[in-house]
Amino acid sequence: MDKIRDNLIANIDLSPIEAEIFLYLIINGKTSQATIANKVNLSLEKTAELLNDLIEKGMILEISEEYETFHPKFSITNAYRKYCQRIGIAFKKNVQIDNLASVVEKIYESARTK
């Protein structure tokens, strides 16, 4: 899981804690802000800030005061597209991003079929 977290940090410019929250939601599905804050040991305010950052990056959404990811391929590709816009490079197919999305998708699917 550390390698996946490191790839999220390196390839789509997530902070370590944003990557941790994203992976937590991939594994656990819809979760309240309070539960996320407790799991990552942060204040509710800081957690809200990080969740909003992930929403802005196109990786998660809020539904009825709970947060969840989009499908991993969409979340990661969308975050990469927004990252490309932020740094001013052309958005195009990226094998590393596609591979990362596939690995995270397997975790997502496995967590949903338990």
Backbone bond lengths (Angstrom), bond angles and torsions (degrees), N, CA, C in turn:
res aa  C-N    CA-C-N  psi(-1)  N-CA   C-N-CA  omega(-1)  CA-C   N-CA-C  phi
1 M - - - 1.454 - - 1.528 110.64 -
2 D 1.338 116.57 -30.23 1.468 119.85 178.93 1.528 111.60 -62.68
3 K 1.325 116.40 -38.37 1.462 120.14 -179.77 1.538 110.15 -65.51
4 I 1.315 117.21 -40.14 1.458 121.02 178.03 1.526 109.69 -64.29
5 R 1.309 116.05 -45.73 1.470 120.71 178.12 1.530 110.03 -58.26
6 D 1.324 116.41 -46.10 1.469 120.62 179.57 1.525 111.76 -61.54
7 N 1.338 117.44 -37.60 1.460 120.92 177.87 1.524 111.78 -68.71
8 L 1.322 117.66 -36.97 1.468 120.71 175.79 1.528 110.13 -63.11
9 I 1.309 116.13 -40.29 1.469 121.49 179.14 1.530 110.31 -66.32
10 A 1.312 116.27 -47.50 1.469 121.09 -174.53 1.528 113.49 -73.96
11 N 1.329 117.49 -37.38 1.459 119.95 -170.36 1.526 115.34 -95.86
12 I 1.329 117.26 -24.23 1.474 117.46 178.79 1.521 111.71 -129.32
13 D 1.332 115.54 14.76 1.459 121.44 171.03 1.525 113.98 62.61
14 L 1.336 116.66 39.13 1.464 119.32 172.26 1.517 108.33 -82.97
15 S 1.310 115.88 151.61 1.460 119.57 170.77 1.532 106.89 -76.90
16 P 1.322 118.50 161.15 1.469 119.90 178.24 1.529 112.68 -55.50
17 I 1.321 117.56 -40.31 1.466 119.46 -178.15 1.531 111.24 -73.87
18 E 1.340 118.00 -33.50 1.469 120.18 174.73 1.530 109.81 -63.36
19 A 1.314 116.75 -42.16 1.466 120.66 178.35 1.522 110.20 -63.31
20 E 1.314 117.32 -40.86 1.465 121.32 178.88 1.532 110.88 -62.79
21 I 1.320 116.65 -44.67 1.465 120.48 178.96 1.524 110.48 -64.02
22 F 1.327 117.21 -45.15 1.459 120.83 179.31 1.527 110.82 -58.46
23 L 1.314 117.44 -47.77 1.467 120.45 -179.67 1.526 111.57 -66.25
24 Y 1.318 117.15 -35.65 1.473 120.08 175.55 1.532 109.74 -59.82
25 L 1.325 116.93 -44.94 1.465 120.51 179.72 1.526 112.02 -68.90
26 I 1.329 117.66 -34.12 1.471 120.79 175.66 1.522 109.80 -59.00
27 I 1.312 116.50 -43.80 1.464 121.43 -176.15 1.526 112.11 -78.59
28 N 1.338 117.47 -39.20 1.460 120.89 -170.70 1.518 115.56 -102.91
29 G 1.315 118.55 -11.75 1.462 120.07 179.76 1.517 112.26 74.45
30 K 1.323 116.13 -158.40 1.468 122.28 -176.69 1.518 111.09 -51.28
31 T 1.339 115.04 129.49 1.457 120.59 -176.72 1.525 109.06 -146.91
32 S 1.318 115.98 144.77 1.462 120.56 178.02 1.527 110.82 -76.26
33 Q 1.317 114.40 158.84 1.469 120.30 177.94 1.524 110.38 -59.88
34 A 1.328 117.28 -41.39 1.471 121.13 -178.59 1.527 111.18 -62.18
35 T 1.318 116.90 -41.71 1.469 120.19 179.26 1.523 110.53 -66.01
36 I 1.328 116.04 -42.99 1.472 119.54 178.48 1.524 110.05 -61.88
37 A 1.326 117.13 -45.63 1.474 121.35 179.23 1.519 110.61 -56.72
38 N 1.320 115.70 -43.02 1.461 120.75 179.46 1.532 111.53 -65.15
39 K 1.320 116.65 -43.61 1.467 121.16 -177.65 1.524 112.80 -66.84
40 V 1.332 117.18 -34.87 1.469 119.64 -178.77 1.531 111.85 -101.05
41 N 1.333 115.78 4.19 1.468 122.31 174.19 1.530 112.78 59.16
42 L 1.348 114.97 50.89 1.458 121.06 177.71 1.522 109.86 -128.69
43 S 1.327 115.51 163.13 1.460 119.92 175.53 1.526 109.55 -68.31
44 L 1.329 116.05 160.59 1.460 120.09 176.43 1.525 110.87 -61.88
45 E 1.333 116.75 -37.79 1.468 120.42 -179.98 1.524 111.73 -63.66
46 K 1.320 116.76 -47.84 1.463 120.66 -179.57 1.527 110.14 -65.70
47 T 1.324 116.79 -39.33 1.465 120.94 178.12 1.517 110.40 -62.87
48 A 1.328 117.36 -42.57 1.471 121.50 178.21 1.526 110.34 -60.20
49 E 1.317 116.57 -42.24 1.465 121.40 179.03 1.531 111.02 -61.24
50 L 1.331 116.05 -45.67 1.467 120.57 -179.72 1.525 111.73 -67.04
51 L 1.324 116.96 -39.42 1.464 120.58 177.78 1.531 110.37 -63.80
52 N 1.312 116.42 -41.22 1.472 119.73 177.16 1.522 111.37 -64.12
53 D 1.327 116.82 -37.90 1.469 120.30 176.23 1.531 110.87 -61.72
54 L 1.336 116.40 -42.25 1.469 120.23 179.07 1.530 111.47 -67.31
55 I 1.330 116.72 -34.15 1.470 120.45 175.12 1.525 109.33 -64.29
56 E 1.339 116.67 -46.42 1.466 121.11 179.64 1.528 112.10 -62.57
57 K 1.311 116.76 -31.03 1.464 120.94 179.08 1.528 111.53 -81.19
58 G 1.339 116.63 -2.52 1.457 120.87 176.33 1.509 115.13 78.39
59 M 1.336 116.99 24.00 1.457 119.87 -175.32 1.525 114.45 -101.94
60 I 1.330 116.63 -27.74 1.452 120.59 -178.02 1.525 109.93 -137.20
61 L 1.320 115.27 170.21 1.445 120.78 174.57 1.521 109.56 -139.54
62 E 1.323 115.06 160.72 1.458 121.16 177.36 1.521 108.16 -108.82
63 I 1.319 115.68 129.81 1.460 122.39 177.17 1.520 107.55 -133.41
64 S 1.316 116.38 116.93 1.469 121.94 176.95 1.529 112.03 50.80
65 E 1.306 116.02 50.15 1.460 123.41 177.37 1.531 114.22 63.89
66 E 1.318 116.34 21.34 1.450 121.77 172.07 1.526 107.73 -126.30
67 Y 1.304 115.22 155.21 1.460 121.22 -176.73 1.515 109.52 -117.10
68 E 1.332 114.57 143.27 1.459 119.32 174.24 1.516 109.28 -152.42
69 T 1.305 114.56 162.80 1.456 119.79 179.63 1.522 109.62 -84.75
70 F 1.320 114.46 159.27 1.454 119.67 164.25 1.527 105.10 -74.81
71 H 1.313 117.08 178.63 1.458 119.03 172.39 1.532 106.58 -56.38
72 P 1.334 118.30 138.16 1.474 120.93 -174.34 1.524 115.25 -53.15
73 K 1.324 117.73 -40.39 1.473 118.23 -179.87 1.523 110.40 -62.59
74 F 1.319 116.78 -40.70 1.457 120.13 178.26 1.525 110.42 -68.06
75 S 1.338 116.83 -47.18 1.472 120.96 -178.16 1.525 111.62 -56.76
76 I 1.306 116.35 -49.25 1.464 120.97 -175.30 1.530 111.10 -71.36
77 T 1.319 117.06 -42.93 1.462 119.78 178.21 1.525 110.97 -64.43
78 N 1.322 116.33 -42.13 1.465 120.86 178.99 1.532 110.96 -63.25
79 A 1.319 116.57 -43.76 1.467 120.19 178.57 1.532 110.65 -63.75
80 Y 1.329 116.65 -38.53 1.462 120.01 178.30 1.531 110.72 -65.99
81 R 1.328 116.87 -41.54 1.468 120.97 177.89 1.530 110.17 -59.82
82 K 1.338 116.77 -45.50 1.464 120.69 179.79 1.532 110.84 -67.09
83 Y 1.318 116.85 -35.99 1.468 121.41 176.41 1.539 109.80 -62.32
84 C 1.326 116.48 -45.36 1.475 120.24 178.46 1.524 110.62 -59.18
85 Q 1.325 116.66 -41.84 1.470 120.34 177.91 1.526 110.97 -61.91
86 R 1.334 116.62 -44.36 1.469 121.07 -178.21 1.521 112.01 -61.64
87 I 1.328 116.80 -39.38 1.471 118.44 -176.49 1.525 112.81 -95.79
88 G 1.332 117.00 -1.96 1.454 120.77 173.99 1.510 115.77 77.71
89 I 1.331 116.90 35.29 1.466 119.46 174.67 1.525 108.98 -115.68
90 A 1.315 115.72 159.48 1.457 120.65 179.89 1.526 109.97 -69.61
91 F 1.314 115.62 136.45 1.465 121.32 174.81 1.517 107.51 -83.36
92 K 1.328 115.83 121.34 1.459 120.79 177.18 1.518 108.76 -150.15
93 K 1.305 115.69 171.09 1.459 120.92 -179.06 1.527 110.03 -52.47
94 N 1.331 114.84 135.27 1.454 121.20 -179.82 1.525 107.36 -134.75
95 V 1.304 116.82 114.39 1.463 121.75 -176.09 1.529 111.24 -60.72
96 Q 1.325 117.83 -39.44 1.470 120.43 178.73 1.521 111.17 -61.25
97 I 1.322 116.65 -42.55 1.460 121.34 179.25 1.526 109.86 -65.72
98 D 1.326 116.98 -44.41 1.468 120.80 178.71 1.530 111.09 -61.24
99 N 1.323 117.02 -42.16 1.469 120.50 178.88 1.528 111.25 -66.46
100 L 1.319 116.99 -42.10 1.454 121.28 177.78 1.522 110.20 -60.98
101 A 1.329 116.91 -44.86 1.462 121.03 179.13 1.526 111.21 -61.63
102 S 1.312 117.61 -39.32 1.465 121.38 179.58 1.524 111.64 -65.80
103 V 1.318 116.93 -40.85 1.467 120.85 178.96 1.530 110.17 -65.59
104 V 1.323 116.71 -45.00 1.464 120.37 -179.83 1.527 110.53 -67.22
105 E 1.325 116.63 -34.81 1.465 120.74 177.39 1.529 110.61 -60.46
106 K 1.321 117.52 -40.71 1.473 120.99 178.75 1.526 111.05 -62.36
107 I 1.313 117.03 -40.53 1.466 120.96 177.43 1.525 109.90 -64.43
108 Y 1.315 115.85 -44.68 1.471 123.28 179.87 1.528 110.13 -59.28
109 E 1.333 116.81 -49.60 1.455 121.47 -178.82 1.529 111.47 -65.13
110 S 1.320 116.51 -40.50 1.455 121.07 178.75 1.520 111.30 -62.70
111 A 1.317 116.78 -41.26 1.469 120.98 179.56 1.527 111.66 -67.09
112 R 1.324 117.58 -29.20 1.456 121.41 -177.28 1.523 112.52 -84.51
113 T 1.332 117.77 -13.29 1.471 120.64 -176.89 1.524 113.03 -109.62
114 K 1.325 116.39 14.46 1.476 119.67 179.80 1.513 110.77 -70.02
